[in-house]
Amino acid sequence: MDASKIRNFSAGPAILPPAVIERAAEGLKELRLHGHEPTAPGIGLSILEISHRSGPYDAVTKAAERLCHEVLGIPQTHQVLFLQGGASLQFAMVPMNLRREGKPACYIDTGAWSTKAIAESEQLGPTKVVASSKGTGFDRIPQMPAGETYADASYLHITTNNTIYGTEFSEIPRAEGGVPLVADMSSNIGSRPFAYENIDLGFAGAQKNLGPSGVTLVFVRRELLNEAPVGVVPKILRYATHAKNPSLYNTPNTFGVLVLKLMLDWLRDEGGVPAIAERNRRKATALYTVLDNSSLYTPHAQPGSRSQMNISWTLGGAPEAERDALTKQFLAGAERRGLSGLKGHRSVGGVRASIYNAFPEEGVHELCSYMEDFERGA
């Protein structure tokens, strides 16, 4: 199979647009400024070879910060940071920095990633789960809890999209009573317009919609940076440290930040977030239409909570051994057609299609066609 024809549906790291890969490859040879066009002046060195405190890298990171505001829509009231350690490190940094004396950290549990965030918080102090969909197998986003449920909280944490279970908040809620809202947006940031003004601290691993693994976008309301953490927090784990030394307290992932910047360039050139949101809506609608009209496939997520980024489903048939055999047959046939990375997470089983921003519409149509062909022959 020609690698250029393989459709990668894996949950991440995800595919990048060809134009971004080409520009990133050029940056590996010689970094060009002013948009990185081939005609732009080169600096004579690769992005991998320059100091993170040099003028050329400063231009890259400042452009990336500007694009986070202009393209994604992150308010100017928020400081943008490019950190390392992925979203998993943020699970610990958030309670380290935002926990307040005598106030529990509150969480809405919607699956594996919020569950991991809760476990980190529990290591550091009182933690409350104020809403959860665990009882129904994380097949939906639970109802937003009443304000009095978390009125005494240091913060309220949500995971906006859930890659494993295929659920997504339809909109960013607003926390009541002045409680800071923390949002893990790793798998749907930039996929559609969001009310970022409702978020006091947000973070996203880049490897879904923003670039390669190894760089994490964090945005935090500046007022929060002025509040001292409770207890001893190492300097490198304080948001204020990274804000005071704009993403340069330690050596950053310079190549990752370059690719993130190029991804935001691409998103802007594609018509911005509103245009990509419409494309994502069409992709998800096409897949859910096949699922909802099928007697073989059963989507995991309930209507009203369905993700546009990660779509999970199981195949019918009883007993369980028959379902497993049918699923293996489906996945093997998909691989032969160049439809890769469709195996569902072990906690759900079945099939999962991750269709992030850069995933082409024609790839979704190819999957839909295969699903219909498979059902007819099953």
Secondary structure, DSSP 8 states (H G I E B T S, - for coil): --GGG-EE--SSS----HHHHHHHHHHHH--B-GGG-TTS-B-SS-TTTS-TTSHHHHHHHHHHHHHIIIII---TTEEEEEESSHHHHHHHHHHHHH-BTTB-EEEEE-SHHHHHHHHHHHTTS-EEEEEE-GGGTS-S------GGGGTT-SEEEEESEETTTTEE-SS----STT--EEEE-TTTTTSS---GGG-SEEEEETTTTTS-TT-EEEEEEHHHHTS--SS---GGG-HHHHHHTTTTSS---HHHHHHHHHHHHHHHHTTHHHHHHHHHHHHHHHHHHHHHT-SSEEESS-TTSB-SSEEEEEE--SSHHHHHHHHHHHHHHHHHTTEES-B--TTT-SEEEE--TTS-HHHHHHHHHHHHHHHHH-
